[in-house]
Amino acid sequence: MKTLLSLIITSTFFITGCHVSSRTSMYGSGGRTSYNVAAQNTTNQELLLNLVRLRYSDTPYFLELNGITTQFNFTGKLLPSIKIPGFNQDNPAALGGDFAWSNQPTIQYSPLEGKDFAIQLMQPLDLRIIQGLLLTGWDVDRVFRLLIQNMADIPNANAASGPIPVRPPHYKKFFECLTLLRHFQTLGQLQVGVRFIPHHGDHDLSEEDACKERPNTIQISFPAESVQAERLADLLEGVSKRKGRYVLNMRQAFNEQAEIGIMTRSLLSAMYYLSLGVQVPLRDLQAGIVATTQNVDGSMFDWGEVVGDLFEIHWSLHRPDHAYLAVAYRGYWFYIDDSDVNSKRTFVLLQQIYNLQARQQDKESPILSIPLGSG
């Protein structure tokens, strides 16, 4: 009887020792949701870090997360530690157990670099990306401020599309246009489309073939007969009136007369633009570590006038308690305040644009696999 009891208990331990419940593996500290949250946070932190790097004139760098695999282990062994009832000092016996479970994740990264990725970062954004963002509900002023460098002859802080400029930018006329466009969008009366318009001499191209081409023209339409409409039509040269609506076609880059149409930013240019929203410690400014823009009178230009209501990154000597996102860099913590909804929305917009533009290269770089050990 005593031998039978020992065998039953021993068998129970060994059977349990080779099984990990599906609930533990899926919902535990090493489960799917935990990895999902960690991957999202580190992706966002990398993008924020690169914005801060650009503000400090450092080189951005990206690592692509290629995959996460994990192995769950559950072990058990017997130890002579618990006295079994029915045995006495003349015939002693004890039984115990030692149990442990662990998961060993392996994270695979590959650096995004080389000619192909550089081209993806620097080529002007496709007009279809702008249209798609507007169709999914993004406000036109946020999208245009971030992604459009010129609209006709109206500049949107052109020099802000690269390293910080020496002189203040021109942007107020562009902002006035966006305020009016947003007015019509709020009323549900703004239409923004993209199309392919053949160059001079290619007018024999059929409508069906034109639809297969990459769009090279953006079309903006809004109702006439209002004070706002007349002002916007006055700002935007080349507007025509059709059936009670104003219509403007702007070709991407330049037209046949070498007049600028609509010039979109690249992904890298959009990042440079938002990097101007990074607040810099005064001692770094005084030490000349960070470039500045000077007004005509020699005073420092405040880039908060251009991007402050769109995107702002704060700094702190210590890890902030109420941060939506934070990264450590050069001895400081740079972060987006969790209560700054406007900056959070702009950051999400930039992340979406990055996902659309910086696609994985056809020829992948060597993968760096990092086994993280047991946890």
Buried (B, 14 or more C-beta within 10 A) or exposed (E): EEEEBBEEBEEEBEEEBEEBEEEBBEEBEBBEEBBEEBEEEEBBBBBBBBBBBBBBEEEBEBBBBBEBEBBBEBEBEBEEEEEEEEEEEEEEBEBEBEEEBBBBBEBBBBBBEEEBBEEBBEEBBBBEBBBBBBEEEBBBBBBBBBBBBBBBEBBBBBBBBEEBBEEBBEBEEBBBBBEBBBBBBEEEBBBBBBBBBEEEEEEEBEEEEBEEEEBBBBBBBBBBEBEBBEBBBEBBEBBEEEEEBBBBBBBBEEBEEEEBBBBBBBBBBBBBBBBBBBBBBEEBEEEEEBBEBEEEEEEEBEBEBBBBBBBBBBBBEEEBEEBBBBBEBEEBBBBBBBEBEEBBBBBEBBBBBBEBBBEEBEEEBEEEEEEEEEE
